[in-house]
C-alpha cells in the first residue's frame, strides 16, 4: 500500500479514536457532574421533607457547592430544559427556609411549600435522567416530599425531636426514611382523659403542640381519635382543618404580638370537633376547645370563625387567670377580653388595619335563615342581627344603658358591648394594626399585677390608663386615647 495512503488512513483512525475518547470523557464528566448534583439535591430535600412532615425547620444552611461547581456542565448542553428544571429545584431550596419561618398564613404557607416541593421533585427526576441512579431510588426520595409525607400514608407522621436545635442532614435523612418511622413514632403522643390532656404512654416520644380530636357527633370526651396534629397537612375535613389552622394561628399571633407561648412550654393545645348532633357549641371546657357543627339553619359550624376559636383557646393561658367571673359586670368583662383577643387574631391573620376591619365577632356563624351578619359588633353594639327567631341584638355600648337582669348570667353578653366598644374606639383612634399599640395596652392591662381578681369595667379602665402612661408617656397620644375611649362609653378612669 502506498505510504501516503497508509499515513492518511492512520491519521483518520487516530482522529476517530481521539474524538471518541473526547466524547466518552465528556459523557463521563456530564454523568459525574449529574451524580454530584443529584446527591446534593436529595440530601438537601430531607430538610424540606422533615418540615412538611413535622412543622419544624431544623436543618443547617443548605449546600449548593455541587451546583456552583458543576451546573455549567448542564448549561452547555444543547437542550436547556434540564438546566432550567434543576436550577428551579435549587431556587425551591432557597425559598424553603423563608416559607418555614412563619411569615405566611398557614394556608398560604402550605400552598407555597407544595409548589416548591413539586419543583424540587421535578429537579430530582430531571437530574436522575442524566445521573441514572435508578428509578426505585428516585421514587424513595421524592415520596418524602409529597404532601403529608410518608407517615400520613402509613397512619403516623415522622419523629419530631424535642428541643432539636440544628440537626444534620444525615440524621434528617434517617428520620424521614419510611422504613424507620414506625419504630420511632406513636401518633401525636397525647390523649384526652377526664383530667385533661395526658401523654399517651410513658414511652411516647412526641407531644404535639396542636391536636384535633373527632367526637363523631357524640358527646364523650375520652378515648377520641386524633385526626390532625402538628406536622400534618390538611385532611379534607373542613371542621378539623379550620380548627387546626385556627389553633396554629392563635399560637403564632400570641408569640409574635406579645411574646407569649400558646400552649405553654411543653404543653399541648387540643380541640374536639364534631361534638354533639347538630350542636351549636363552641367553647373552652377547661381542658380543650369543644366545637359543634351547628344545625346548618340557625347556626353554621363554629370552626368557620377564627376569632371565636382563638378567643376561646386563650382561656388556656395562665395570664388570663384573673378573669374567672362569669356573672354580671365581671362576666361581661371576661366575655369582652375573649372577644378582643379573638378579633385581634382575625385581623392579624388578614394583616388588616383597624380602619379596614369589620369589627364583627362571629362573622359567618349565623345560618342562612337568620337575618344578621354576626354574633356581636364592636363598632356598633346592638346591630349584629335583627331576626324573628333570635330577636334583636341586645348589646349596649354605654353605661347609661347597662342592663341589670337575672338572665344571661346577669347580661354578660349584653353588657360586654361596653368594653368592646371602648377597645374599638381606642384602636380606631390610634389607627394602624390594632394588635400594635391598642392591643398592647389591653394586654398589659390584662396581665398587670395592679388588676384585682375578677375585675369590673372601672378596675380595668384605670389599669389600662395607667399602663398606657407608663408604656407610651404621660399625656401622650396613647394615654389620652385610652382615657377618651373609656369616657366615651361612660366608664370612669379616675
C-alpha positions, 0 to 999 in steps of 0.5 A: 500500500502506498505510504501516503495512503497508509499515513492518511488512513492512520491519521483518520483512525487516530482522529476517530479514536481521539474524538471518541475518547473526547466524547466518552470523557465528556459523557463521563464528566456530564454523568459525574457532574449529574451524580454530584448534583443529584446527591446534593439535591436529595440530601438537601430535600430531607430538610424540606421533607422533615418540615412538611412532615413535622412543622419544624425547620431544623436543618443547617444552611443548605449546600449548593457547592455541587451546583456552583461547581458543576451546573455549567456542565448542564448549561452547555448542553444543547437542550436547556430544559434540564438546566432550567428544571434543576436550577428551579429545584435549587431556587425551591431550596432557597425559598424553603427556609423563608416559607418555614419561618412563619411569615405566611398564613398557614394556608398560604404557607402550605400552598407555597411549600407544595409548589416548591416541593413539586419543583424540587421533585421535578429537579430530582427526576430531571437530574436522575435522567442524566445521573441514572441512579435508578428509578426505585431510588428516585421514587424513595426520595421524592415520596418524602416530599409529597404532601403529608409525607410518608407517615400520613400514608402509613397512619403516623407522621415522622419523629419530631425531636424535642428541643432539636436545635440544628440537626444534620442532614444525615440524621434528617435523612434517617428520620424521614426514611419510611422504613424507620418511622414506625419504630420511632413514632406513636401518633401525636403522643397525647390523649384526652382523659377526664383530667385533661390532656395526658401523654399517651404512654410513658414511652411516647416520644412526641407531644404535639403542640396542636391536636384535633380530636373527632367526637363523631357527633357524640358527646364523650370526651375520652378515648377520641381519635386524633385526626390532625396534629402538628406536622400534618397537612390538611385532611379534607375535613373542613371542621378539623382543618379550620380548627387546626389552622385556627389553633396554629394561628392563635399560637403564632399571633400570641408569640409574635404580638406579645411574646407569649407561648400558646400552649405553654412550654411543653404543653399541648393545645387540643380541640374536639370537633364534631361534638354533639348532633347538630350542636351549636357549641363552641367553647373552652371546657377547661381542658380543650376547645369543644366545637359543634357543627351547628344545625346548618339553619340557625347556626353554621359550624363554629370552626368557620370563625377564627376569632371565636376559636382563638378567643376561646383557646386563650382561656388556656393561658395562665395570664388570663387567670384573673378573669374567672367571673362569669356573672354580671359586670365581671362576666361581661368583662371576661366575655369582652377580653375573649372577644378582643383577643379573638378579633385581634387574631382575625385581623392579624391573620388578614394583616388588616388595619383597624380602619379596614376591619369589620369589627364583627365577632362571629362573622359567618356563624349565623345560618342562612335563615337568620337575618344578621351578619354576626354574633356581636359588633364592636363598632356598633353594639346592638346591630349584629342581627335583627331576626324573628327567631333570635330577636334583636341584638341586645348589646349596649355600648354605654353605661347609661344603658347597662342592663341589670337582669337575672338572665344571661348570667346577669347580661354578660353578653349584653353588657360586654358591648361596653368594653368592646366598644371602648377597645374599638374606639381606642384602636380606631383612634390610634389607627394602624394594626390594632394588635400594635399599640391598642392591643398592647395596652389591653394586654398589659392591662390584662396581665398587670399585677395592679388588676384585682381578681375578677375585675369590673369595667372601672378596675380595668379602665384605670389599669389600662390608663395607667399602663398606657402612661407608663408604656407610651408617656404621660399625656401622650397620644396613647394615654389620652386615647385610652382615657377618651375611649373609656369616657366615651362609653361612660366608664370612669378612669379616675 
